[in-house]
Amino acid sequence: MITEATKRGFSTQEFKLSNDIIVSDESDRVLTRNIDQLSNIERVDFYITGTMVYQESGAVVNARIINARNKNIVAAATRFFPAEL
C-alpha cells in the first residue's frame, strides 16, 4: 500500500526511523521501536496499518488506510496468500 500511496502523490514516512544507524553484533539497522531513538515525524494525514493472520494453508493480510483527523477508514483490503508462495 505504501507503493500505491507514493505513486498517487502522497508523501509517505517511516515512523520507526531512528535518528542514527543502530549497529549491533547481530545487525545494522535504521528502524527501531525504542521511542528515545525515533526521529521527529512530520504532521500525519493518514495511517497505513494492517494485520497478518497465519493459518495452516497460508496467511490472511488485512490492510487499512485511516484518516488521522477523523479516524475514518478511507480504504481497506483483504488478501489471502497461500503458504506455497
PyMOL commands that set and color helices and strands:
alter all, ss='L'
color gray80, all
select helices_A, chain A and resi 2-7+35-37
alter helices_A, ss='H'
color red, helices_A
select strands_A, chain A and resi 17-23+28-31+46-55+58-67+73-82
alter strands_A, ss='S'
color yellow, strands_A
deselect
rebuild
show_as cartoon
